[in-house]
């Protein structure tokens, strides 16, 4: 029998992440699992906490991820999803800084995650051009199952 104890939901606050959230909560309820809600502030720098993300100051090209920025991102994560965690036994809100797929895989390994749920495509076109699809990279590198949730309204239309 399949049993999930730790489910990781990854959010970039996109429409598809919203769809993935509903699935993550459903799995959390079915299995009585702990739900980890993760947002990664995108930084292309390996050892520096520069953020190229929605939290960046529009007047600056880059911003350093200090405690204030990290706390703001965590509060946004809680505000967006916290009140909708019906019947989830445990929930943890986490914000990390780095290359999203690397931080997602790292977090999943550190916390013995059994199952990762995320939107099939996110909000960052820059990230796709630079690193490829985050979900694709997570699926290739994760030690556990990865579910990519697609919004049916955004489905590819075949020509003709």
VEXTOR-475196 format. One record per residue: x, z, y of N, C-alpha, C, O in turn; residue in three letters. Coordinates in steps of 0.05 Angstrom, whole numbers. Layout:
N
+--------+--------+--------+--------+--------+--------+--------+--------+--------+--------+--------+--------+------+
:   n_c1 :   n_c3 :   n_c2 :  ca_c1 :  ca_c3 :  ca_c2 :   c_c1 :   c_c3 :   c_c2 :   o_c1 :   o_c3 :   o_c2 : rest :
+--------+--------+--------+--------+--------+--------+--------+--------+--------+--------+--------+--------+------+
:      X :      Z :      Y :      X :      Z :      Y :      X :      Z :      Y :      X :      Z :      Y :  ALA :
...
+--------+--------+--------+--------+--------+--------+--------+--------+--------+--------+--------+--------+------+
// end
This chain:
160
+--------+--------+--------+--------+--------+--------+--------+--------+--------+--------+--------+--------+------+
:   n_c1 :   n_c3 :   n_c2 :  ca_c1 :  ca_c3 :  ca_c2 :   c_c1 :   c_c3 :   c_c2 :   o_c1 :   o_c3 :   o_c2 : rest :
+--------+--------+--------+--------+--------+--------+--------+--------+--------+--------+--------+--------+------+
:     17 :      0 :    -24 :      0 :      0 :      0 :     18 :      0 :     25 :     38 :     14 :     26 :  UNK :
:     10 :    -16 :     45 :     25 :    -17 :     70 :     18 :      8 :     86 :     -6 :     16 :     89 :  UNK :
:     38 :     20 :     97 :     34 :     44 :    114 :     53 :     42 :    138 :     77 :     40 :    135 :  UNK :
:     42 :     44 :    162 :     58 :     44 :    186 :     57 :     72 :    198 :     35 :     83 :    202 :  UNK :
:     80 :     83 :    204 :     81 :    110 :    217 :     89 :    108 :    246 :     81 :    125 :    262 :  UNK :
:    105 :     88 :    253 :    114 :     84 :    281 :    109 :     55 :    289 :    121 :     37 :    278 :  UNK :
:     91 :     51 :    308 :     85 :     25 :    318 :     96 :     22 :    346 :     91 :     40 :    363 :  UNK :
:    109 :      0 :    352 :    120 :     -5 :    378 :    105 :    -27 :    392 :    103 :    -50 :    382 :  UNK :
:     93 :    -21 :    415 :     79 :    -41 :    431 :     97 :    -46 :    455 :    105 :    -28 :    469 :  UNK :
:    104 :    -72 :    459 :    122 :    -80 :    481 :    105 :    -94 :    502 :     90 :   -112 :    497 :  UNK :
:    108 :    -85 :    527 :     92 :    -96 :    549 :    110 :   -107 :    571 :    129 :    -94 :    580 :  UNK :
:    102 :   -130 :    581 :    114 :   -141 :    605 :     92 :   -143 :    626 :     95 :   -157 :    647 :  UNK :
:     69 :   -130 :    620 :     45 :   -130 :    638 :     32 :   -157 :    640 :     17 :   -162 :    659 :  UNK :
:     37 :   -176 :    621 :     25 :   -202 :    622 :     -3 :   -202 :    608 :    -10 :   -182 :    597 :  UNK :
:    -17 :   -224 :    610 :    -43 :   -226 :    597 :    -41 :   -224 :    567 :    -57 :   -211 :    554 :  UNK :
:    -20 :   -236 :    556 :    -17 :   -235 :    527 :     -8 :   -207 :    518 :    -15 :   -199 :    495 :  UNK :
:      6 :   -193 :    534 :     12 :   -165 :    528 :    -13 :   -148 :    527 :    -16 :   -130 :    510 :  UNK :
:    -32 :   -154 :    544 :    -58 :   -141 :    545 :    -72 :   -145 :    518 :    -83 :   -126 :    507 :  UNK :
:    -72 :   -170 :    508 :    -84 :   -176 :    482 :    -70 :   -161 :    460 :    -83 :   -150 :    442 :  UNK :
:    -44 :   -160 :    461 :    -28 :   -146 :    441 :    -34 :   -116 :    441 :    -33 :   -104 :    420 :  UNK :
:    -39 :   -105 :    464 :    -45 :    -77 :    466 :    -69 :    -69 :    449 :    -68 :    -49 :    435 :  UNK :
:    -90 :    -85 :    450 :   -114 :    -79 :    434 :   -107 :    -79 :    404 :   -117 :    -62 :    389 :  UNK :
:    -91 :    -97 :    396 :    -82 :    -98 :    368 :    -65 :    -74 :    360 :    -69 :    -62 :    339 :  UNK :
:    -47 :    -66 :    378 :    -29 :    -43 :    373 :    -46 :    -18 :    370 :    -41 :     -1 :    352 :  UNK :
:    -65 :    -14 :    388 :    -83 :     10 :    386 :    -99 :     10 :    360 :   -102 :     30 :    348 :  UNK :
:   -109 :    -14 :    353 :   -124 :    -16 :    328 :   -107 :     -8 :    304 :   -117 :      7 :    287 :  UNK :
:    -83 :    -18 :    302 :    -65 :    -10 :    280 :    -58 :     19 :    281 :    -56 :     33 :    261 :  UNK :
:    -54 :     30 :    305 :    -48 :     58 :    309 :    -71 :     75 :    297 :    -66 :     95 :    283 :  UNK :
:    -96 :     68 :    304 :   -119 :     82 :    294 :   -122 :     79 :    263 :   -128 :     99 :    250 :  UNK :
:   -118 :     56 :    253 :   -121 :     51 :    224 :   -102 :     68 :    207 :   -109 :     78 :    186 :  UNK :
:    -77 :     70 :    217 :    -56 :     83 :    201 :    -49 :    111 :    211 :    -33 :    124 :    198 :  UNK :
:    -62 :    120 :    232 :    -55 :    146 :    243 :    -26 :    147 :    252 :    -13 :    168 :    250 :  UNK :
:    -16 :    125 :    262 :     12 :    122 :    269 :     17 :    132 :    297 :     -1 :    134 :    314 :  UNK :
:     43 :    137 :    302 :     52 :    143 :    329 :     56 :    117 :    343 :     67 :     98 :    332 :  UNK :
:     46 :    115 :    368 :     48 :     90 :    383 :     69 :     93 :    405 :     66 :    111 :    422 :  UNK :
:     89 :     76 :    405 :    109 :     75 :    425 :    103 :     52 :    444 :    100 :     30 :    435 :  UNK :
:    100 :     58 :    470 :     94 :     37 :    490 :    119 :     33 :    506 :    129 :     52 :    519 :  UNK :
:    131 :      9 :    505 :    157 :      3 :    517 :    155 :    -19 :    537 :    143 :    -40 :    533 :  UNK :
:    168 :    -15 :    560 :    172 :    -36 :    580 :    201 :    -37 :    586 :    214 :    -16 :    590 :  UNK :
:    212 :    -61 :    586 :    241 :    -65 :    592 :    244 :    -78 :    620 :    234 :   -100 :    624 :  UNK :
:    257 :    -64 :    637 :    264 :    -75 :    663 :    287 :    -95 :    658 :    309 :    -87 :    649 :  UNK :
:    282 :   -120 :    663 :    302 :   -141 :    657 :    327 :   -138 :    673 :    326 :   -137 :    698 :  UNK :
:    350 :   -138 :    659 :    376 :   -139 :    672 :    394 :   -156 :    655 :    397 :   -152 :    631 :  UNK :
:    406 :   -176 :    668 :    423 :   -194 :    653 :    451 :   -183 :    650 :    468 :   -194 :    636 :  UNK :
:    456 :   -160 :    663 :    483 :   -149 :    662 :    485 :   -128 :    639 :    468 :   -110 :    638 :  UNK :
:    504 :   -131 :    622 :    507 :   -114 :    599 :    512 :    -85 :    605 :    500 :    -67 :    593 :  UNK :
:    530 :    -79 :    624 :    538 :    -52 :    629 :    530 :    -42 :    657 :    539 :    -21 :    665 :  UNK :
:    514 :    -57 :    671 :    505 :    -49 :    698 :    475 :    -48 :    698 :    462 :    -63 :    685 :  UNK :
:    464 :    -30 :    714 :    436 :    -26 :    715 :    423 :    -42 :    738 :    406 :    -31 :    753 :  UNK :
:    430 :    -67 :    741 :    417 :    -85 :    761 :    392 :    -96 :    749 :    392 :   -104 :    725 :  UNK :
:    371 :    -96 :    764 :    345 :   -105 :    754 :    337 :   -131 :    768 :    337 :   -133 :    792 :  UNK :
:    330 :   -150 :    751 :    317 :   -175 :    761 :    290 :   -175 :    749 :    286 :   -185 :    727 :  UNK :
:    271 :   -163 :    762 :    245 :   -157 :    750 :    224 :   -154 :    771 :    229 :   -156 :    795 :  UNK :
:    199 :   -148 :    762 :    177 :   -145 :    781 :    181 :   -120 :    799 :    166 :   -118 :    819 :  UNK :
:    199 :   -103 :    793 :    204 :    -79 :    809 :    225 :    -83 :    830 :    231 :    -65 :    846 :  UNK :
:    237 :   -106 :    831 :    258 :   -112 :    850 :    247 :   -113 :    879 :    224 :   -121 :    883 :  UNK :
:    262 :   -105 :    898 :    256 :   -106 :    926 :    256 :   -135 :    934 :    276 :   -149 :    930 :  UNK :
:    234 :   -146 :    946 :    234 :   -174 :    953 :    255 :   -182 :    974 :    261 :   -206 :    976 :  UNK :
:    265 :   -163 :    989 :    285 :   -169 :   1009 :    313 :   -169 :    997 :    332 :   -177 :   1011 :  UNK :
:    316 :   -160 :    973 :    342 :   -160 :    960 :    341 :   -178 :    936 :    321 :   -181 :    923 :  UNK :
:    364 :   -191 :    930 :    365 :   -208 :    907 :    364 :   -192 :    881 :    351 :   -200 :    861 :  UNK :
:    377 :   -169 :    881 :    377 :   -151 :    858 :    375 :   -122 :    866 :    380 :   -116 :    889 :  UNK :
:    366 :   -106 :    848 :    363 :    -77 :    854 :    374 :    -61 :    831 :    371 :    -69 :    808 :  UNK :
:    385 :    -38 :    837 :    396 :    -21 :    816 :    374 :     -4 :    805 :    357 :      7 :    820 :  UNK :
:    373 :     -1 :    779 :    352 :     15 :    766 :    360 :     44 :    767 :    373 :     55 :    749 :  UNK :
:    351 :     57 :    789 :    356 :     86 :    792 :    332 :    101 :    780 :    314 :     90 :    769 :  UNK :
:    334 :    128 :    782 :    313 :    145 :    771 :    285 :    139 :    783 :    265 :    140 :    769 :  UNK :
:    285 :    134 :    809 :    260 :    128 :    823 :    247 :    103 :    811 :    222 :    102 :    806 :  UNK :
:    262 :     82 :    808 :    252 :     57 :    797 :    242 :     60 :    768 :    221 :     50 :    760 :  UNK :
:    258 :     75 :    752 :    250 :     80 :    724 :    224 :     96 :    723 :    207 :     90 :    707 :  UNK :
:    222 :    117 :    740 :    198 :    133 :    740 :    173 :    117 :    749 :    152 :    120 :    738 :  UNK :
:    177 :     99 :    768 :    155 :     82 :    777 :    146 :     63 :    755 :    122 :     60 :    751 :  UNK :
:    164 :     52 :    740 :    157 :     34 :    718 :    142 :     50 :    696 :    123 :     40 :    685 :  UNK :
:    151 :     74 :    691 :    138 :     91 :    670 :    110 :     99 :    679 :     91 :     98 :    663 :  UNK :
:    107 :    106 :    705 :     80 :    112 :    716 :     62 :     88 :    714 :     38 :     91 :    708 :  UNK :
:     72 :     64 :    719 :     56 :     40 :    717 :     47 :     35 :    688 :     24 :     27 :    683 :  UNK :
:     65 :     40 :    670 :     59 :     37 :    641 :     36 :     57 :    633 :     17 :     49 :    619 :  UNK :
:     39 :     81 :    642 :     19 :    102 :    636 :     -8 :     95 :    649 :    -29 :     98 :    637 :  UNK :
:     -7 :     86 :    674 :    -32 :     79 :    688 :    -46 :     56 :    675 :    -71 :     56 :    673 :  UNK :
:    -31 :     36 :    666 :    -44 :     12 :    654 :    -56 :     18 :    627 :    -77 :      8 :    620 :  UNK :
:    -42 :     34 :    610 :    -50 :     37 :    582 :    -58 :     65 :    574 :    -72 :     68 :    554 :  UNK :
:    -50 :     85 :    589 :    -53 :    113 :    580 :    -82 :    121 :    575 :    -87 :    135 :    555 :  UNK :
:   -100 :    113 :    591 :   -128 :    122 :    588 :   -143 :    107 :    566 :   -166 :    113 :    559 :  UNK :
:   -130 :     87 :    554 :   -143 :     70 :    533 :   -131 :     75 :    506 :   -132 :     57 :    489 :  UNK :
:   -120 :     98 :    501 :   -108 :    104 :    475 :   -126 :    121 :    457 :   -117 :    141 :    446 :  UNK :
:   -151 :    113 :    456 :   -171 :    128 :    440 :   -162 :    132 :    412 :   -153 :    113 :    398 :  UNK :
:   -164 :    156 :    402 :   -159 :    162 :    374 :   -130 :    156 :    365 :   -126 :    155 :    341 :  UNK :
:   -112 :    152 :    383 :    -84 :    150 :    375 :    -72 :    178 :    374 :    -73 :    192 :    394 :  UNK :
:    -62 :    185 :    351 :    -52 :    213 :    347 :    -30 :    220 :    367 :    -31 :    241 :    379 :  UNK :
:    -11 :    202 :    370 :     12 :    207 :    388 :     19 :    182 :    403 :     17 :    160 :    391 :  UNK :
:     26 :    185 :    428 :     35 :    162 :    443 :     60 :    170 :    460 :     60 :    192 :    471 :  UNK :
:     79 :    152 :    461 :    103 :    156 :    477 :    107 :    133 :    496 :    105 :    110 :    487 :  UNK :
:    112 :    138 :    521 :    117 :    118 :    541 :    146 :    117 :    548 :    158 :    137 :    554 :  UNK :
:    158 :     93 :    546 :    187 :     90 :    549 :    193 :     66 :    567 :    181 :     45 :    564 :  UNK :
:    213 :     69 :    585 :    223 :     47 :    601 :    253 :     46 :    596 :    267 :     66 :    597 :  UNK :
:    262 :     22 :    591 :    291 :     17 :    587 :    300 :     -5 :    606 :    283 :    -20 :    617 :  UNK :
:    326 :     -8 :    610 :    337 :    -29 :    627 :    356 :    -45 :    610 :    372 :    -34 :    594 :  UNK :
:    354 :    -72 :    612 :    372 :    -89 :    597 :    359 :   -116 :    591 :    339 :   -123 :    603 :  UNK :
:    371 :   -130 :    572 :    360 :   -155 :    563 :    337 :   -147 :    544 :    341 :   -133 :    525 :  UNK :
:    312 :   -156 :    550 :    289 :   -146 :    536 :    290 :   -147 :    505 :    285 :   -126 :    493 :  UNK :
:    298 :   -169 :    493 :    298 :   -170 :    464 :    318 :   -150 :    452 :    314 :   -139 :    431 :  UNK :
:    341 :   -147 :    465 :    361 :   -129 :    456 :    351 :   -100 :    457 :    354 :    -85 :    438 :  UNK :
:    339 :    -93 :    479 :    329 :    -65 :    482 :    305 :    -59 :    463 :    303 :    -37 :    454 :  UNK :
:    289 :    -79 :    458 :    266 :    -76 :    440 :    277 :    -71 :    412 :    268 :    -52 :    398 :  UNK :
:    295 :    -87 :    402 :    306 :    -84 :    375 :    322 :    -57 :    373 :    319 :    -43 :    353 :  UNK :
:    337 :    -51 :    394 :    352 :    -25 :    394 :    333 :     -2 :    392 :    337 :     17 :    376 :  UNK :
:    312 :     -2 :    408 :    293 :     20 :    408 :    279 :     22 :    381 :    276 :     44 :    370 :  UNK :
:    271 :      0 :    370 :    258 :     -1 :    343 :    276 :     12 :    322 :    266 :     27 :    305 :  UNK :
:    301 :      5 :    322 :    320 :     17 :    302 :    324 :     47 :    307 :    324 :     62 :    288 :  UNK :
:    328 :     55 :    332 :    333 :     83 :    339 :    309 :    101 :    331 :    314 :    124 :    323 :  UNK :
:    285 :     90 :    332 :    261 :    107 :    328 :    247 :    100 :    301 :    224 :    107 :    297 :  UNK :
:    261 :     86 :    284 :    250 :     79 :    257 :    222 :     67 :    259 :    203 :     76 :    245 :  UNK :
:    219 :     48 :    276 :    194 :     34 :    280 :    188 :     17 :    255 :    206 :      3 :    245 :  UNK :
:    163 :     17 :    246 :    155 :      2 :    223 :    143 :    -25 :    230 :    143 :    -44 :    214 :  UNK :
:    134 :    -28 :    255 :    118 :    -51 :    262 :    119 :    -55 :    292 :    115 :    -35 :    307 :  UNK :
:    126 :    -79 :    302 :    127 :    -85 :    330 :    104 :   -104 :    337 :    100 :   -124 :    323 :  UNK :
:     89 :    -98 :    358 :     67 :   -115 :    367 :     73 :   -123 :    396 :     79 :   -106 :    413 :  UNK :
:     72 :   -149 :    401 :     78 :   -158 :    428 :     64 :   -185 :    433 :     55 :   -198 :    415 :  UNK :
:     61 :   -192 :    459 :     49 :   -217 :    466 :     66 :   -240 :    457 :     91 :   -238 :    458 :  UNK :
:     54 :   -262 :    450 :     69 :   -285 :    440 :     85 :   -299 :    461 :    106 :   -310 :    456 :  UNK :
:     76 :   -297 :    486 :     92 :   -307 :    508 :     88 :   -288 :    531 :     66 :   -278 :    535 :  UNK :
:    108 :   -284 :    547 :    107 :   -265 :    568 :    105 :   -277 :    596 :     97 :   -300 :    599 :  UNK :
:    113 :   -261 :    615 :    110 :   -269 :    643 :    135 :   -281 :    655 :    135 :   -290 :    678 :  UNK :
:    157 :   -281 :    640 :    183 :   -289 :    653 :    192 :   -317 :    644 :    203 :   -320 :    622 :  UNK :
:    188 :   -337 :    660 :    199 :   -363 :    655 :    229 :   -364 :    656 :    242 :   -377 :    640 :  UNK :
:    241 :   -348 :    674 :    270 :   -346 :    676 :    282 :   -336 :    650 :    302 :   -347 :    640 :  UNK :
:    269 :   -316 :    639 :    279 :   -305 :    614 :    279 :   -326 :    591 :    298 :   -327 :    575 :  UNK :
:    258 :   -342 :    590 :    256 :   -363 :    569 :    278 :   -383 :    572 :    290 :   -392 :    552 :  UNK :
:    284 :   -391 :    597 :    305 :   -411 :    602 :    333 :   -399 :    595 :    350 :   -414 :    586 :  UNK :
:    336 :   -374 :    601 :    363 :   -362 :    598 :    368 :   -353 :    569 :    389 :   -359 :    558 :  UNK :
:    349 :   -340 :    557 :    353 :   -328 :    531 :    335 :   -338 :    508 :    339 :   -330 :    485 :  UNK :
:    317 :   -356 :    514 :    297 :   -364 :    495 :    274 :   -344 :    496 :    274 :   -326 :    512 :  UNK :
:    255 :   -347 :    479 :    231 :   -330 :    478 :    239 :   -302 :    469 :    253 :   -299 :    449 :  UNK :
:    230 :   -282 :    483 :    235 :   -254 :    475 :    224 :   -248 :    448 :    237 :   -237 :    431 :  UNK :
:    199 :   -257 :    443 :    186 :   -251 :    417 :    202 :   -265 :    395 :    204 :   -254 :    373 :  UNK :
:    211 :   -289 :    400 :    226 :   -304 :    380 :    252 :   -289 :    373 :    259 :   -286 :    349 :  UNK :
:    266 :   -279 :    393 :    291 :   -264 :    389 :    286 :   -238 :    375 :    302 :   -230 :    358 :  UNK :
:    264 :   -224 :    382 :    257 :   -199 :    368 :    251 :   -204 :    339 :    261 :   -190 :    321 :  UNK :
:    235 :   -225 :    334 :    227 :   -231 :    306 :    251 :   -238 :    289 :    252 :   -231 :    265 :  UNK :
:    271 :   -251 :    300 :    295 :   -258 :    285 :    313 :   -235 :    279 :    327 :   -234 :    259 :  UNK :
:    313 :   -215 :    297 :    332 :   -193 :    295 :    321 :   -166 :    286 :    337 :   -148 :    278 :  UNK :
:    296 :   -163 :    287 :    284 :   -137 :    281 :    286 :   -131 :    251 :    286 :   -149 :    234 :  UNK :
:    288 :   -106 :    244 :    289 :    -97 :    216 :    262 :    -93 :    204 :    259 :    -88 :    180 :  UNK :
:    240 :    -96 :    220 :    213 :    -91 :    211 :    195 :   -115 :    218 :    204 :   -135 :    229 :  UNK :
:    169 :   -112 :    211 :    150 :   -133 :    217 :    146 :   -135 :    247 :    147 :   -116 :    262 :  UNK :
:    142 :   -160 :    256 :    136 :   -166 :    284 :    111 :   -183 :    285 :    109 :   -203 :    272 :  UNK :
:     92 :   -174 :    301 :     67 :   -189 :    305 :     66 :   -200 :    333 :     68 :   -184 :    353 :  UNK :
:     64 :   -226 :    336 :     61 :   -239 :    362 :     32 :   -246 :    366 :     21 :   -262 :    351 :  UNK :
:     20 :   -235 :    387 :     -8 :   -239 :    393 :    -11 :   -260 :    415 :      1 :   -258 :    436 :  UNK :
:    -28 :   -280 :    409 :    -33 :   -301 :    428 :    -61 :   -298 :    439 :    -79 :   -291 :    425 :  UNK :
:    -63 :   -304 :    465 :    -89 :   -305 :    478 :   -102 :   -332 :    471 :    -91 :   -352 :    479 :  UNK :
:   -124 :   -332 :    457 :   -136 :   -358 :    449 :   -143 :   -376 :    472 :   -143 :   -400 :    469 :  UNK :
:   -148 :   -364 :    496 :   -155 :   -381 :    519 :   -131 :   -396 :    529 :   -134 :   -416 :    544 :  UNK :
:   -107 :   -387 :    522 :    -82 :   -401 :    531 :    -70 :   -419 :    509 :    -47 :   -427 :    511 :  UNK :
:    -86 :   -425 :    489 :    -76 :   -441 :    466 :    -68 :   -469 :    475 :    -80 :   -480 :    493 :  UNK :
:    -49 :   -479 :    461 :    -39 :   -507 :    466 :    -61 :   -527 :    459 :    -74 :   -525 :    438 :  UNK :
:    -65 :   -546 :    476 :    -86 :   -567 :    472 :    -71 :   -592 :    463 :    -53 :   -602 :    476 :  UNK :
:    -79 :   -602 :    439 :    -68 :   -627 :    429 :    -77 :   -651 :    447 :   -100 :   -652 :    454 :  UNK :
:    -59 :   -669 :    452 :    -67 :   -692 :    468 :    -85 :   -711 :    452 :    -83 :   -713 :    428 :  UNK :
:   -103 :   -724 :    466 :   -120 :   -744 :    454 :   -146 :   -735 :    445 :   -162 :   -751 :    434 :  UNK :
+--------+--------+--------+--------+--------+--------+--------+--------+--------+--------+--------+--------+------+
// end
